[in-house]
Structure formats: C-alpha cells, structure tokens
C-alpha cells in the first residue's frame, strides 16, 4: 500500500523518525541512499554465503545434501507443487541432517532451503558487487532534512508500510 500521508515515504530517519518520499532528495542523493540499501542487502547475503561456506567446510557431505534439498525444491516449483514421495527415506534423512547442522541458525536453514546457487561463483559475484557499491557510497551521506543527522535508511514498503497501517 502506498504512503497515505504527505510525510510518509520510502526513506526514514532512524534518529528523529521522519519519513520522506523519494522526490525530497536530488537524484545523486537518492541514488546514494538506494546504493547504500543495496550494499547492506549484499553484506547480508555475503554473511549467509560465508556461513554456508563454513558449513560446507565443517561437514564434508553438506554440499551434496544441500544441493539435493535445493534440487527437490526446484523440482517442486517447476512441477507446480510438491514432488511425490520418491526417495522418501533419503529426503527425510537429508532434511534431518540439515536440521541438525542449522539448529542454532534458523536463518541459514531457510536460506539454504529457499535459494539455489553455486557457492563459489555466487561469492565472487557478491564480492565484486560489494566493491562496486563501496566506490559509490564513499561520498558523504545525505543528511535528514528534518534533524540533520546521517541516519536515513530505506523503508521496506511491504514490511514497514504494512506495519504503519496496523499501528495507524
């Protein structure tokens, strides 16, 4: 749902709480804010990839198990639903193994079950994108038009605006 009041927008100040629509900022500042948001998302992705790599290094069979789980998810997606009980015992064993490996890291478990990728090329890609992004966000950060602090961030519309509607 789009913002409902003139002061609601996609950028929010973590210091004073004000929100601003994109047109508040000149194009270079808008681009900078979006690049910082994208970079933060990539840093999170790199963290998940690093945790995946550590899992693969700690458990020699992890890569094969995860690839099998991901392949099942892709097969289900392509077939329009759940794949039949083919190899049911193996599927259960793989799911239990992933559960044990990630019992202290539910975010990693969801990432591994819901994402298909080749680890090494994905790490290289994310590292390259992070270097490109760093060069773009080296300039001074735009400050909040209301309080002057460098505390502006991107508001995730589906999450934050939905919450505001509930609170409003």
Secondary structure as UniProt FT lines:
FT   TURN            6..7
FT   STRAND          11..13
FT   TURN            14..16
FT   STRAND          19..20
FT   HELIX           22..24
FT   HELIX           27..58
FT   TURN            60..61
FT   HELIX           62..79
FT   TURN            86..87
FT   HELIX           88..101
FT   TURN            102..104
FT   HELIX           106..114
FT   HELIX           119..136
FT   TURN            145..147
FT   STRAND          152..154
FT   HELIX           157..161
FT   HELIX           162..167
//
